[in-house]
Amino acid sequence: MLRPLHSSITCQLRRSPLPALLPIISRRFLCSTASLCTNDLSSTSNTPDSSTSPVENGGGGKSLLEHLKERGLVESVTGLPGSLDHFLRHNKTTVYAGVDPTAPSLHVGHLLPLMNLLHFYLNGHTSIALVGKATAIVGDPSGRTTERTKSALSTTLTNTSSLISQLTTFFTRAESYAISRGYSKSSFGTHILRTNGEWLDNLNLVEFLSGVGRVVRVNQMLSRQSVKSRMASEKGISFAEFTYQLLQSYDFWWLWREEGCRVQIGGNDQYGNITAGIDLISRLSSPELPSSSPDTPSSESPPDLAYGLTTPLLTTSTGTKLGKSTNASIWLSSSLTSSFSLHQYFLRLPDSLLPQLLPALTLLPSPTIKEVLVEHERNPEKRRAQRVLADEVVSLVHGEKNRERCGVMGEVLFPPAEDGLEGVGEVGVGKECSADQIIDAFTGDSRMVALARSEVLGELVTKVAALAGAVRTRSEGEQLVRQGGLYIGGGGGGGRGRGWRVERGERVREEWLIEGRVLLVRVGKGGVCVVRVEE
């Protein structure tokens, strides 16, 4: 169930009352903790496993945390060994992951934390996606060697609105994707979108320092790796970035106090900020926490107040973190990275990444993934595993319809190899596509142009190619014909391989058109122009 927060960030945000910074536990948390003292640590044979995966629960009793670890979504977990696993086996809880709106879109590096949020949601927990409107203004030093360039407030507000919209769309599509992969909607929990501007925008500085500042130790702040590395650099670290960890810690404390949030999820570079939040929760929590009940063995410790879960970082072949600050950014927004470009990105990944990414970025069952990888090993040149990964990610992020469009575009742009010639990019599978499919797939793509029927039928192919922009001039087209580099059809549009090679003086014939409405013009090995023929 999706619980939206705002219709527009530019409107006045709904503000919850600012919680006092006194060491008082909310009544909601006191009640839940009283229950945890008996239920969290005293398991019985009749206690249900609340985190068994709704798809992969074939009698194995696998916990959610085990499931996430098997899918490669967990790098590290805070707390005593087994503590979080035990807690999740017997309790439905609230978890959150945050992202600062330093760009107008999420990128592929955000997928692992998002997949963790998604798995919790699919298994009946409450997942909170937090947009760091306020913290973005300060800037996170984690994983950076230099200070971020300060963005205008209007840019931050625009990015915040964009990310809220994108996260809403992501979980809507992810829910449909999960159902199509066998998950039951009856098992789903709740998803909530928040922005930390609700509680940080009007936070009084004196109140913050007297409450948070008194319990935080500077030596611990200095020991964070993100701070130490920046202090060792030539330019050092600004006071604003130094205090970023306090604001993120306050986010966790506020959500813990007001929403009963017990788990924070983040990339592995966020481990220090996450543990800082757990420490703040411990220091601000009331000594009036209920003690263990008489039914709880005295040897047992009370449950942890909060937990952290970090994910591995997606990196390039050189080990660089995939993100918007690198040259390898692949955005999740279709307006910045098209569905086809996203599909091609995953289609061209090296084989070495497939065992990690197939379970992490899809909801395919483990047996299916193993079958795909085995089949891929038999015929790696067919790139079966890459194709499955690309299809699944596009279905998850952009929806099934866009996945189908990617398939059509792949057939048209990258025809299967023929006569010893290797296909370019994607390995086509030789399916023919209808005119409607091709027009729908290429709508909005610069490679499709519209020409009147009178400008196409019976005209020299070189003239049509020039009108369509496939070549710059007719003379260039004629030179290509002499070199044997101009083709008609092919791929998903009829004809074998690249289609029919154009001869000198040849004119466009009716039978070359797909259903009388589309003409495919190919230049060399990779150039394709889709001509939509209009009356």
N, C-alpha and C positions, 0 to 999 in steps of 0.2 A: 504494500500500500504506500503510495507516494503522498507525502504531506508537503505541499509547496509552501514557501515562505513569503515571497514577494512577487508582485506582478511587475514591478519596475524598481530598480535600485535608485533611480533618480527621484522617486517619491520619498516621502519621509518614512524611514524604516520603523517598523514596529519595535519599540524598545521595551524589553523586560525590565522590571525594577532592578536597579543596581544592587547586588547583594552586598551586605555589610562585610567588611574584611575582618570580622571577628572570628575566632576559632569556634564556630558553631556549625554543626552538621545539620543539613536540611532534614525535616521530618520524614520526607520520602526516603532518604538514604538510611536514616536510623531504622526505619521499618524493614527495609530490604536487608540491612546488615544483621538485624536481629534474627531474621530468617536464615541468613547465610551461616550463622554460627552453628546451626544444627544441620542444615542441608548441604553446605559447601564442603564440609570436612567429614561428615559422618554418612558415607554412602551405604545404601542397603541394596539388596538384590532386587527390590521392587522399584528402585529409583530409575526412571527412564533416562536414556542417553539423549539429551536434548539437542545434541549437535551432530548426530549422524547425518551424513549427506543423504538427501532425498533421492538421489539417483544411484549412488554407489553404496547402498546400505544392505547389500545382498548377504545379510546374516553375519557380517564381519564385526559389527559393533564399532566401526571406525569412528573416532571422534572428529569434530570439525578441525581441530588443530592438527591432528594427524593427517587429515585430508589435505589441508593447506600445505603442510610440509611436503607431502608426496607430490604435490603439483608444483613445487619449487617456489612457493609464494612467501616463504618464511626464511629470513636470514638469522634472526635472533629474537629471543623472548626474554623479558625481564622477570625477576622474581626467582624463587626457589625452583629447582627442577621439578616439573610436573604440576606446579601450582596452577598455572593458567589452564592447562589441559583439564585438570580436575574441576576447576571452577566452571569451565565451559561445558563439561559433560553434564552438569547438574543444574545449570542456570541459563535462562535467557537474559541477555544483558544488552547494553548499549555501547557501541563502538564508534569511533570517529577517525577521519583522516582529513587533513587540511591542505589547502593549496592557496598560495598567495597570487593575486591577480596582477602579476608583473607582465603578462602578455594577454592578448585577446582570446587565446585558445589554450587548451590543454595539449600536450604532445604525447608521443608514444611512451616517454619515460614515466608518465603518470598512470599507465595502464596497470602496473602491478599493485599499487595501493588501491586503485579502483576495483580490481578483481577481488582483492581481499574484502573490501566493503560489500561487494556484490555477493560473495559466498556467505558472509554473515547474514545478509538480508534474505537470501534464498533459504537459509536454514532457520528462519524464524526470529532472528535478532533484530534490533533496531540499529540501523546504520545512519550516521550523520556525516554528510559531506559539508565541510566548513570552508567557506571562502574567506581568506584573510584580508579583508578590505583594509583594516587598520594596520595590521602588521606589514602589509606590502609597502606602506608609506615609510616604514622604518628600514626594512631590508634585512634579509636573512644572510648572514655571512657563511653559512654552511656550504662546503664544497666550492668555495670561490677564493681566488687569490687576490681579487681587487674588489673595491666597494661598488655596489650597483649604482648606476646613474639614476638620480632622483627623477621620478616621473611626475608630471603635473597631476593635481588632484582630479581634474576632469578625466584624464587618461585612466587613472585608477578606478574611478566610478564607472567609466565605460567598460573597462575590462571586467570589473566585478559583475556588472549586469550580464555581460557576455558569458562568463563562466557559470553563473547561476542558470542561465538558459541552457547552456551546453550540458551541465550536469543533470538537469531535469530531463533533457532529451536522452542522455546516455542511459539513465536508469529505466526510462520508458522502453527504449529499444532493447536494453539488456533483459528486461522482464520478458518481452516477446521472444527474444532469442533463447532464453532459458526454457520457456515453455515448449518451444519447438525442439529442444534437445532433451525433453523428457522430464523436466522438473514440474512439480505440481504447485499451482498457485496457492493451494490451501496451506502449504508449508511456509509461505513467504512471511516475512516480518513487516517492518515499517522502515521507510526511508525518509529522512528529513534533510532539508537544506537550511543552513544557517550562515550568517556572516558575523565575524567577531566585532564588526562595528556596532552591533547591538549593545555590547557591554563595554567596549573600549573607547568608543567615540566620546562619551561623556564621563569617562573615568577621571576623577579628581586626582591630581598629581600628589598632593599632600596625603590624601587618603591611601593612595597606592603605596607610597613610601612608608607610611606608618604601619600599614598592614603587611604588604609583601616584603618591603625593604627590610623590615626588622627580623624576618625569619630566614632570609637568604644570605648565604655566606659567600663573600667575594672570592675566597680562595677556591671554592668549588666552581664558581663561574669561570675563573681563570684556567681551571684544569680542563675545560672542554676543548676537544681537539680543534674545533672550528675557530675558537678564540686563540689558542696557542699558535696555530699555523699562521694566522693573520698578524699576530703580534710579532712574529719572527720575520715577517715580510718587510720590505723597504718602507711602505706607506703605513704600516700598522693597521689598526682597527679604530673606527670612530666610536664614540660613546653610544650613539644611536644603535649601531649594529651590535655592540657589546651587550646592550640591554634587551636585544631581540628575544633572547632565551627566556627572559622574565615575562614578556608578553605572551609567548607561546605557552609557557607554563601556566599563566593565568587563564588562558583559553581552556586548558585541560581542567584546571580547578573549577572554573565556572561551569563547564559542561558536566563535570562530576557532581557538583553540588546541586545544579538545577535540573539536569536531565538524567542523573544516575548513570553517567557514562563511566565505564570501568576500564576501557581499553582504548589506547591511542595507537593508530597505525601510521607508519611513515617509512620513507626510504631509509636505507641503512645509514645514510649521512645525517639523518635526523635523530640518531640514537641519543646523543647528548642532550638535545632539546627535550626529548621524550622523558628521559630519566630525571631531568630538571623539573618537569611537570609533576612526576610521581613524587619527587622529594617535597615540592611545594604543597601538594595535597596532604602529605604526611604531616608537615609542619603546621599547616593551618587547620588540620582536623581537630575535632574536640577530644579531649581526654575522656569525655563522657561516652565514648563508644561502648556499646554493650559488651560485656565480657562473655566468655564462652558459657554456654548453658550447662546445666548439670549433666545433660546427656552426652556432652562432648568430652571425650577422653582428655585428661589434663595434659597428656603428652603432645596433644595437637596444638599448633599455633593458630591464632585467628587468621582469617583470610586476608590476603593483601588488599589494600584499599584501592589500588589501581595497577594496571599492567601496561606494558608497551610491547608492540610487535613490529619488527622492522622487516622490510622486504629487500631482496637483492636489487642492485641497480642495473638497469639495462645499459649496456655499453656498446660502443662501436668496436670494430676489429682492432683498433689501437688502444682500447681500454678507456676511451673518453666517454663520460656520461652523456647519454642521449638526452638533450634538452634544448630549450629554446635559445640558450646562450652559445650553442655550438653551431657549426655550419651544417650539421647533419640533421637539423630539426625536421621531424615529420609530425605535422599537426593533426589533431583529431577533428578539427573543423574542416568541413568539406569546402568551405570558401577559401581556405588557405592551402590545404592539401586535398586534391580531389579524391573521390573514392577510388578511381582507377590508379592514381599515383600511390595511394596507400596500399592498394592491392599489389601493385608492382614492387613496392618496397619490400613487402614480406615475401613475395615470389622470388626475389633475387637474393635472399639471405643465404649465407653459406650453410652447408649441411651440419656443421658443428653446433649451430645454435638450435636446431630443430628439437632435439630431445628436451631442451630446457623450455622453449617457448610454446610448443604444442600443448603441454599440460597447463602451463601458466596462463596463457592468453585465450584459451578456449574452454568450453564446458563439455567437450567430448569425453565420454567415459574412458577410463584407463585402458580397457581391452581394445577399444577402437583405436586409440592412439598407438598402442603397441603394434596393431595390425598395419596401420599406415606406415610406421617406421620400418617394419620388416619388408613391406612391399617396396618402400623407397630404396632400401639397401639392395634389393634385387635389381632394380632399374633406376639408378640415381639420375640418369640423364633425362628421365621423364619428369623429374622434380615433383613427384606426387605429393610428398610431405609439404613442400613449400606451397603447392596449390591449395591443399587442405587448410593450412595455416592462414593463407591470404583470404580464402573464402570465409573462414570462420571469423576472423578479425573484422572484416568489412561488414559481415552480417551483424556482429555485435555492436560495432561503433556507428555504422551508417544505415543499417537495416538490410533486410533480405532483398528488397527491390534493387537497391544499389549494387548488391553482390551480383545479381543477375545481369545488370548492365555491364559490370566489369567483365563478366564472362563473354558477353557479345563483343565488347570492344577488343578483348584479347583475341577473339577469333578473327576479327577484321584486321587488326593491326599486325598481328603476328601469325601468319598462316603456317601450317605445319611444314616441316622440311620436305623437300622433294628433289629428286634427281641429284642427290648428293649435296644439295645446298642446305646449310644449317639455318633453322629458324632464328629469328632475332628476338631476344628477350624471352617472352613466354613461349612455351612449346604448345602450339595449337593442337587441338584434337580433331580438327576437320569437320566440325558441325557447320551446316549452312544456316544462316539466319534470315528471318523475314525482313522486309523493308521496314515494317513498324518497329521491330526490335532494334534495327540499326539506327533509325531516326531517333527513337527514344533514348538509346544509349549515348548518342553523340550530341543530343540537344545541349546547347550551351558550350560545346567544345569548338574551338577555333578551327579544327580540322574539317568541320562540316560547313558547306556553303550551299546556298540555294541559287539555281539557275533555271530560267524558263525553258520549257521543252524545245522551243524553237531555237534556243542557243546551244542545244546539245545534240539532238537527233540529226543525223546526216552531216554534221560538221566535222572538220578535221579533228582528230584526237588531240593534236598539238594545240589547236586553237582553244578547245574546251579546257585542256589542262592549264593553259595560260589564264583563261577567264576565271577558273576556279582557284587559281593561286598555287597550283601544284608545281608549276614552274614560273619563272619570272617573265619570260617572253616566249613567243612561238619559236624563235630561232633556237633558244635553249632546249625547247621540247624536241625540235627536229634533230638536234645534236644527240640528245638522249636516245631517240629512235635509232639513229645510226649506230650507237654504241650498244643497242639492245637493252636499254635500261628503263623503258616505259612500258607499263603493263595495265591491263584492264581486268577488273574482277579479282578472283582469288580469295583465299581465306574463307570467311563466312559468307562470301557473296557469290559463290559459284566459281567454276574453274578450279584447276588444281594448283596447289602451292600459291605462287604469287599471281596466278591468273594467266591471261593470254598476253603474249608479247606483241606489242604494236609494231606493225610494219610501216614502211614509208608510204605516205599518202593515204593511210587508212582513215576511214570515217566511222563515227559512232553508229552502231546498229541497235535496233530495238531489242534484240535478244541479249544484248549485253546488260541491259537494265534489270535490276532486281524488282520483279513485280511492276515494272514500268515506272518506278519511282526513285530508284537509287542507282547511281553509277559510282563504282570504286575505281579511282585512278591511283596507280602506284608508281612511285619514282624511286629507282634504285632498290636497295635492300630494305630500307626502313621508312621511306616517305609514303604517306597515305593521305589522300584527299577524298572525303565522302561528299559526293554531289547529290543534293536533294533536288530532284527534277520536279518542277512545278508547272501547272498549266498556264 
